[in-house]
């Protein structure tokens, strides 16, 4: 057949098919190159983050330190309690007196000392020995037992065992509480009460 008799549309079709075949072959080569790459990996397994804990306990077995009736002006009562820190994070410990709403609270003073006790038997203070805080007296607080303006009263600065900067796991401390009803308590408060008081220790991670 004379090439001059070929239809123009056929030539264009042949060119398009040829181009498609070339693109297809190149694509196959390129794809074959991707799957043929060498590779290697390394890994770092077992990654995990866990939180620490703060935990406080005492030896009161659910009993109150002070349960006094028939008190009179000038009376003083002394009780001891052992507090133990069981958290994994070093912590500061704060002390609060809560919920004293009775009129007698304004005439109640408190002195608190920290130290140790060979055999801690709540609420006995037999064998209590103050540590070297406050020049050897062990006093960590002395003042009003309650606040006249608030139901929660923080007693001074954070409590820290002597010679330490914070409470560490397993640290124990014995506290001696001495409560006194002031001699100047007026006659008008006969038959009155302090109201129920709750002593609260709060640990805050350091």
Helices and strands as residue ranges (DSSP letters): G 3-5, H 8-35, E 56-58, E 76-85, E 91-98, G 103-107, E 108-117, E 128-130, H 133-136, E 139-144, E 152-154, E 172-181, G 187-189, E 198-205
